Amino acid sequence: MKGIGGALAMFTKKEADRKNLEVDQQHNDTKYSKAQFAEARQFSRLEKDILAALLLEQQTYTVQEAQQHIQQFMNGEAQ
């Protein structure tokens, strides 16, 4: 019995991982405003400051686009 429970747990975990991946992909397409990034818990204070300086008020951005802006800024400062 113990072996079967472990197999079921593994199956359930993989299903949950697949569902989480689908949710993450949906969130990757979601666009946010400059003000929403300023309130986001996902970014540090420094990253929020960079986004405040770089993003345009009237545009929306995905999280991936915002992270790219941060990386480009940081790489530009390093050179």
Beta strands, then each sheet from edge to edge (+ up, - down):
strand 1: 32-33
strand 2: 60-61
sheet 1: 1+ 2-
end
